[in-house]
Amino acid sequence: MLSAIVFGLSHGTLWFPGIVAGLLYGAVTRHSGNLGEAVSAHATTNALIAALVLFDGRWQLWVVELS
């Protein structure tokens, strides 16, 4: 839980979705017993966000102001 909160807070104004993602990545790690699975999930998430930004112009997902 603490690592998910730190992960979320490191994502600036998108802290809440960051915490949710951190909880999901933690669940992936606990379920699989393999940190690499969570790293792959994070990379996949980042690739999907990049696609939304580049192809749909959702720049608010990429340009994050740190609080």
C-alpha positions as CSV (number, residue, x, y, z in Angstrom):
1,M,0.0,0.0,0.0
2,L,2.8,2.4,0.9
3,S,4.7,1.8,-2.3
4,A,1.5,2.4,-4.3
5,I,1.0,5.8,-2.6
6,V,4.6,6.8,-3.2
7,F,4.2,5.7,-6.8
8,G,1.0,7.7,-7.2
9,L,2.4,10.8,-5.6
10,S,5.4,10.7,-8.0
11,H,2.9,11.2,-10.8
12,G,2.1,14.8,-9.8
13,T,-1.4,16.0,-10.5
14,L,-2.3,12.5,-11.7
15,W,-1.7,11.1,-8.2
16,F,-5.0,9.3,-7.9
17,P,-4.7,7.2,-11.1
18,G,-1.1,6.7,-10.2
19,I,-2.1,5.2,-6.8
20,V,-4.7,3.0,-8.5
21,A,-2.1,1.8,-11.0
22,G,0.4,1.2,-8.2
23,L,-2.1,-1.0,-6.4
24,L,-2.7,-2.9,-9.6
25,Y,1.0,-3.4,-10.3
26,G,1.4,-4.5,-6.7
27,A,-1.4,-7.1,-7.2
28,V,0.3,-8.3,-10.4
29,T,3.5,-8.8,-8.5
30,R,1.9,-10.6,-5.6
31,H,-0.2,-12.8,-7.9
32,S,2.7,-13.8,-10.2
33,G,5.5,-13.6,-7.7
34,N,7.5,-11.9,-10.4
35,L,8.4,-8.2,-10.4
36,G,9.1,-8.3,-14.1
37,E,5.4,-8.9,-14.7
38,A,4.6,-5.6,-13.0
39,V,7.4,-3.8,-14.9
40,S,5.9,-5.2,-18.2
41,A,2.4,-4.0,-17.1
42,H,3.8,-0.5,-16.4
43,A,5.6,-0.4,-19.8
44,T,2.4,-1.5,-21.5
45,T,0.4,1.2,-19.7
46,N,3.0,3.9,-20.7
47,A,2.8,2.7,-24.3
48,L,-1.0,2.9,-24.4
49,I,-0.8,6.4,-22.8
50,A,1.8,7.4,-25.5
51,A,-0.6,6.2,-28.2
52,L,-3.5,8.3,-26.8
53,V,-1.3,11.3,-26.7
54,L,0.2,10.9,-30.1
55,F,-2.9,9.7,-32.0
56,D,-5.7,11.5,-30.1
57,G,-4.0,14.6,-28.8
58,R,-4.6,13.9,-25.1
59,W,-1.6,15.9,-24.0
60,Q,-3.0,16.3,-20.4
61,L,-2.0,12.6,-19.9
62,W,1.7,13.3,-20.7
63,V,2.3,16.8,-19.4
64,V,2.1,16.4,-15.7
65,E,2.8,19.2,-13.3
66,L,4.4,18.1,-10.0
67,S,2.6,19.3,-7.0
